[in-house]
Amino acid sequence: MAAYSSSLSLTLFSAASTPALSPSITSKLPLSRSLFHRKHLNCTSPILAVLGKKSSNYTISLSKPDSSASTLTFSKLLDSFFIVCTSVALSFTLFLADADSAAAFVVTTPRKLQTDELATVRLFQENTPSVVYITNLAARQDAFTLDVLEVPQGSGSGFVWDKKGHVVTNYHVIRGASDLRVTFSDQSTYDAKVVGFDQDKDVAVLRIDAPKEKLRPIPIGVSADLLVGQKVYAIGNPFGLDHTLTTGVISGLRREISSAATGRPIQDVIQTDAAINPGNSGGPLLDSAGSLIGINTAIYSPSGASSGVGFSIPVDTVGGIVDQLVQFGKVTRPILGIKFAPDQSVEQLGVSGVLVLDAPASGPAGKAGLRPTKRDAYGRLILGDIITSVNGKKINNGSDLYRILDQCKVGEKVNVEVLRGDHLEKIPVTLEPKADES
């Protein structure tokens, strides 16, 4: 049978071709070969053979010498036939390929965070080891077995103050506890002892015996230069959940709240909209640099859950209290030594000031001669002195009196102006510490 000799140029590139597809590869290198005869026409073997070759130009003879028209038609048919067979072969190869090799072509974009997000994540990671979870345990006797059990009666947050193992929290977190336990972020737990507390400012200091590497004191900042609108971050254990971060801004400054233990006002409190819930009490309030600016203490909410108004005791106030508690185990705060009537009672009298109900003779006011409220022989009420000013600073209610006394020192002599009957008198009083703190 006669051989077919025609010229059909076919350029193929295989995986074994020279890298980077240099111009030498794409140049035409004609090789005339009679690949097969008509009776041996086979699609698979020639295709695979050609695909396995390096990049070249092949000339395939497929036409009769005596028929140019049939040669052109057959050349086109053979070209189409090669393309179909190649497509089938490639499809079959991909179908049998391993899924893992296909997955290698899938490109996953790494998670990208904005600059402020990265700063928040870093702040939480760096300060979490300094924040602890405090469990308040109370001794209870079983009614049937009479065994004494320790029952959790509350929980809160706190933070490491120094390398000596001192932990700072709120007083109301530890109030009434028979035992206290402190848990770190890695779930290691230590028994804690109370070093001291200040009920009036709702601050308490605990001490734990933990390894030095566990104790990472939180950076101490300044609260005197805070501004409304700056970002703040609260870390704590709300509802017993382990180490939670909430963010917000300072929504108010120089607020005043009352101590949960004594009702004495706490001045210059920071107001924030960062979510503060039960369990956040005693935890740190941080600025954007990760420095402590306050202790999360209270929320304003009828339901007890976060309502966008939380309060923190400023660190400038806390620092002085903690130093005294660590050094002396107590806070020395001056008092007048009186008991005074509720503000509403004085308002009903149509005057402003603080009505003295009792002034023990052993106290500073009693020694100075302030008169208490009493009844005469017929049972009629005789009003005592009404304090109207201290050191020239006007006093309208009990909060004003506490605020002025907080600025004084033990042993300082102050001039107390009182309304006695229908006239004013000035009485010098030497301030003394509380009897249980002397």
Secondary structure, DSSP 8 states (H G I E B T S, - for coil): --------EEEE--TTS-GGG-HHHHS--EEEE----GGG--SHHHHHHHHHS-SEEEEE----TT-HHHHHHHHHHHHHHHHHHHHHHHHHHHHHS-HHHHHTT---------HHHHHHHHHHHHHGGGEEEEEEEEEEE-TTT--EEEEEEEEEEEEE-STT-EEEE-HHHHTT-SEEEEE-TT--EEEEEEEEEETTTTEEEEEE---GGG-----B--STT--TT-EEEEEE-GGG-SSEEEEEEEEEEEEEEE-TTT--EEEEEEEE-S---TT-TT-EEE-TTS-EEEEEEEE--SSSS--S-EEEEEHHHHHHHHHHHHHHSS---EE---EE--HHHHHHTT--SEEEEE--TTSHHHHHT----EE-TTS-EE---EEEEETTEE--SHHHHHHHHTTS-TT-EEEEEEEETTEEEEEEEE-EE-GGG-
